[in-house]
Amino acid sequence: MDVGDIKTPQDLKRLDIKELGSVASGIRERIITTVKSNGGHLSSNLGAVELTVALHYVFDCPDDKIVFDVGHQSYAHKLLTGRGDKFDGLRKNDGISGFPKPSESEYDAFGTGHASTSLSVALGLAEAARMKGEERRVVAVIGDGALTGGMAYEALNAIGSEGLPVIIVLNDNEMSISRNVGAMSDYLTRLRVSKKYARLKNEIKRAVSTVPIFGDGVLHLLDKGKRFLKKLVLSNKIFESMGISYYGPFNGHDVKELVGAFRHVKNKSKPALIHVVTDKGCGLESATVDPAHSHGVSAATEAHEKLFSDVLGAFLTEAAARDSRITAVTAAMAIGTGLEGFSKACPDRFKDVGIAEEHAVTYCAALASAGAKPYFAVYSTFLQRGFDQLLHDVCIGGYPVTFCVDRAGAVGSDGVTHQGLFDLSFLTVLPNMTVMCPTDGDELKSMLEFSLGFDRPLAIRYPKSYTVTRAHEPITLGKWETVRRGKSKVTVLCAGGRALDIGERAAAATDATLVNCRFVKPLDTRLIDKAVESGHRIVTVEDNVRRGGFGESVLSYINGTGRMADVKIFAFPDAFCDERTVGSAFERAGITVENLTAACKKLEK
């Protein structure tokens, strides 16, 4: 059967098990072709094809629920659940999402985009089914990388305690985005030798069972000694001690073997874990050889960009040579945040903590408290997970941790779960936190140089890329940079490079004053006071939600002084954004040159 003929998992179930291999091959080809054109998550999806085929062959979705942790491995799932004819629109506006999305399909059990959440979701769905008296299987597909996240252990503890029949499929490919780190990764490596144990036991059984008279007796003794034999080959099994039955490991690219494993646990009344070993990038040599760099692939038509992450990595590598305090920290994102070069140049001062942002924040606080100079490079959407640690462990103590907040603002194709539109709101509310926004690579470099001598918490937030490089004034704490002085009575305050790009064209068209607000906290209150006192109307521009953002901070300050001023705020609305391009996100939010120009002209009248 051609992949295009599969409209629902029921079509898959009509096939003989021997035909599933060709279905998997067809799915893999479709994924490679589409990702090459549209961009997307390649290696993670290629590694999960047979696994997904086997799941839908055995379980009865949408009545049964499959929850994909992170969700960046769900392309095969989408192709098997009625979205094959829409797959060419993957990650595009009005096309299907790159992650599970319940509003898109009843087969998507829960919306996911961040790691380590699936086990909690699965337990919640299983409990809801129990409460309603429904016979329903709930399967959580979680990668070994996601097991570096603390939330997964909280859920494992609860699953074992509750005893509900949650089925956990551990997709073990020794990777998250970068190669996995930590004790759990080492533990799973040891578990993989259980294949050796199984083969050894079977070989001994076959040998002794052929011995006349003594065969049965020896087998009995062998079974009694099984625990001892396991201890010789394996370490203690964490999952079993939690009350979760462990099975595996199984070959994650052998559909028949997977189907057998899933059928075995399908009707179990207690929680079970199926350990599946896969190759990330399977079926495409380049992705198999280098799965980390094939994790997220850009669209074929995407132009070369100047990346802020390149500037960060180069600066920290150079600065570490002259400052022994510098330590760079990442949460399984060394490549994406620009720290790959640093990791090679300074391996003893590079720390990848795995998918554990909460731990990373507190770890950096402790480093700083002891005299180190830690830089935590993290995507905006993932820093959200460490808010309590930012408040409690960094800001109360005022420790000089520098947070390099990448992918801030609108992010485009990764969709609603990955937008970085909230960091200005949650960072500026924190006492002791200073927040900066560079407009280009040179300004980021200057901010990083500034950070070396700064002795308080600091966040430097920036989008993925920049297009224009400008000459800049030296950085002084809390002082903004006036880019152009206009003759009109309008001052345009821009926070960040994207805002400044838009503001620059609008200010030129209306002869307004243009300001690069490189500090969002503290505000340059002297400049604001001067503008208001001279009768200027204020326009603010930012790539953050309005609520609690830069514009509202400016407005709140002016109101607090008791003065009156016209203030027009251009920011993202109080809503989630699922636009698949940065341009369309700004347009939908109304943050355009045309709208900004019109506002400046209206305020001037």
Secondary structure, DSSP 8 states (H G I E B T S, - for coil): --GGG--SHHHHHTS-GGGHHHHHHHHHHHHHHHHHHH-EE-HHHHTTHHHHHHHHHHS-TTTSEEEESSSTT-HHHHHTTT-GGGGGGTTSTTS--SS--TTT-TT--S---STT-HHHHHHHHHHHHHHHT----EEEEEETGGGGSHHHHHHHHHHHHH---EEEEEEE-SBSSSB--SHHHHHHHHHTTHHHHHHHHHHHHHHHHTSTTTHHHHHHHHHHTHHHHHHHHS---HHHHTT-EEEEEEETT-HHHHHHHHHHHTT-SS-EEEEEE--TTTT-HHHHH-TTTTSEE--TT----EEHHHHHHHHHHHHHHH-TTEEEEESS-TTTTT-HHHHHH-GGGEEE--S-HHHHHHHHHHHHHTT-EEEEEEEHHHHGGGHHHIIIIIITTT---EEEEES-B---TT-GGG-B-SHHHHHHTSTT-EEE--SSHHHHHHHHHHHHT--S-EEEE--SEE----------TT--EEEE--SSSEEEEEESHHHHHHHHHHHHHHT-EEEE--EEES--HHHHHHHHHTT-EEEEEEEEESTTSHHHHHHHHHHHTT----EEEEEE-SS----SSHHHHHHHHT-SHHHHHHHHHHHH-
